[in-house]
Amino acid sequence: MAAVRKWLLAEPGVQQIYYVTGDADFVVVLSAPDVDAYHALMSRLMADCPGVTRFATNVALDVIKRGLTIPVPE
């Protein structure tokens, strides 16, 4: 687990990392210029971190809402 965290933190394309419960250990938001670059990144992850045995990919097709504001009552 520590090796995967270290690897993800060092990877420039990784924008966000969330440690989560459920079927996955992490949700990672990353940016890649194209599918080939993404495939190369994930191949490196699998080669560099033998503890990673599987991953699932979700591709964002559109941004519906994006923001980081937190509503604070007056």
N, C-alpha and C positions, 0 to 999 in steps of 0.2 A: 504494500500500500504506500509506504514512504517513497519507494523508488518511482512509482507512478506519479505521485504528487510532485516530486522533484522534476521529473521529466516534463510534465505539463506546465509547471511554472517557468521552465527555461525555454519553452517553445514559443517563438514570436507570434505565430498565427493563433495561439490560444488567447481568447479575449476574456472569458469568464469560466470559472470552475466552481461547481456546487457539489458538495458531499451530501448525498441524499439517501433516503431509505427506500426500500422496495426492491425491484428486480435488478437495478443498477446500483453501483457504488458512487458514480459520478455522473453529473450532467455537465458537458463541456460545450461552450459556445466558441466556435472558432471561425476564422476567415481563411478562405483559400481562393486563389484567382480562378481556378477551374477544377474540374473533376480529377484530372490527372495529378494535380498538386495535392488534392485531398487524399487521393489513393496513396501517393508517396508518403505523406505525413502519417497516415494510419499504418502503413507497412513498416515505417520506422518505429512507431510506437510498439507494434507487436514484436519486432526484432529486439528492441532495446529493453523492453519490460516483459520478460517471460511470464510474469504473473497475470498479464492481460490475456485472457483466453477468448474473449468475444467482445464485440461492440455492436451497437445499433446506430444507424444513421437516420436523422430526420432533416430534410432540407426545407428551409423556409421559402415558400413560394411568394409571399407578400407580407408586408408589415401592416398590420391592422391598427395597432397602437404601440407606441414606444414612449417610455418616460421613467423617470426615477423620482418624481416628486411624491411626497408623503403628505396626505391631507392632515392638517393639525387643527383641531377645533379651537376657535377663539376663546 
